[in-house]
């Protein structure tokens, strides 16, 4: 097979240059800046900085509360990913089965993706409100049982649900597309062989969706580590007693609110390395079990 | 609209080669207040622009105190910063040490504007000025904490005078409970009230070096003072059902709880006086009182909270002249009166307070009661410990206190343990700050 390629390299370079420039300005340059700050103590108003080597990293990594924050982030990532993928899959399977009104549901389920995280946080604040929200019914039956403002694990559950809710619609689009790209002939043939709905789902649809599954898994994990800030900020503010102080929220509160640019930069680097490592692991070990084609 | 008109006119005039001598100097002011208060700030700008033709101020709201300072720092680093920025009390330590500001004291002197600095209440002046008594920034929206109480509920419990001591307060809680009032007080943890102002009125230190004024090698002391006993009491009252936790996160803030008639008492800034007046239902009888002290302690002055206006470096002489004119305009008694009428803040100068009192401003609702805040602020001359608090990384230290108190109040650890941890972590933040500004001291 013959390949088509540009004979002159400068043209190819010129064509990708704008893209590269954008990536450089908006990604590499700020990242390099963050790396530099992570090794210094930066004065916020600009008056210079001092080189401190690994001190910022040492401070962060020897802080017991930082590890609590890592733990909360991991729980959040696992919880919201499992919940979001599970919910989206169920919804997509139903939509794909063309149950009554599926056209309407298909669009309705996509909408939440267009809602900004703080708005999600605010609306869930009403839902989970222990005094007046939907969840206050729990308290009318068992007084004092539901109180995310003073019970750490409940607050974490709350942000997990809100975080998952925001991801469901995104996942749904992909799952539905994957389901619809499975040739009808396969499921119909299975049906003729006597396979019922659940059997067909386990043996045909889910295995064929594996590449999409893998893609969504990577995206969801990354997203829940880096994009959970808006929800935490409006729902809990990191509390109670640091129970929902996720890594990315800590970066915000130390860096932006507390003017500790260097400490926040060091934490960003750690978070970046963690996300890279996780993605690597997923590609190395999970992808092996995925069959494309 | 008129601003654009003037600009167009000026452009046309200069295009025809005529000297545009009267072209006004424009400058920017970024503020953090929002909602009604933000509107009130904009109104001061409009009045200033209407009052003269030499300068045009452009006021830009930044949606929060935090954002106003954050955005200003980002803009400053790109040399796109405003001439004036509104900065809240805890956000200024970095700015002070950076030296990237034009002290208002100096500026007013340089541009020949007479300001009687001694007219400012000492509780405000000391907070915003250097060790030699020169003002860094212009006091603007100023407040101090008080507590709000439901007059009818206290009367039903047989209390005719709002208590001034914590012992009296505890007796009031018991009496309220006995009178059938389920929730005597709505409580939300607040470093500003429970720690900072509490320490001020009791004349006990928050940190060494006279609360950080005398150097950067400061250590926190709040885990060793009367503050511990107070927080232990708060915890006990919560456990006994005397006070209820009411925070914005739980969906019902302490203020809402009070206004809706659920709880009889809540603590807040005097700035809430206007809001409570606005949202209180018809017939809710309420009043305010100074924050209590413990028996056996001489009450001292509380200090100012809120924000002040900073003039930043790197601007032209023209812009500074304009900024000076605006700040002088804000300091006038008439302008203070307008500002206080629409907000719950307090006057910042003695003369403005006296003029307002003489006019009967504080005699009737909705303004009656706000003079309590002035009484609290001016109770004594500030001592070494009640000038204010000057700590680097103060926002993070406050956050440590809040997180630890949340742990203590929900029973995860004792109050003493929580405060020890908060102080220890706060000390690490202070050491880090001192290292960032090695060899420097607060001006």
Interface residues (C-beta under 8 A of the other chain):
Chain A: X41 X42 X43 X44 X45 X46 X47 X49 X50 X52 X59 X65 X125 X126 X129 X130 X131 X132 X133 X147 X149 X150 X151 X152 X235 X236 X237 X238 X239 X240 X241 X242 X245 X253 X254 X256 X257 X258 X259 X260 X262 X263
Chain B: X66 X70 X73 X76 X77 X91 X94 X95 X97 X98 X99 X100 X245 X247 X249 X250 X251 X252 X393 X395 X396 X399 X402 X403 X404 X406 X407 X409 X410 X412 X425 X428 X429 X432 X435 X436 X437 X438
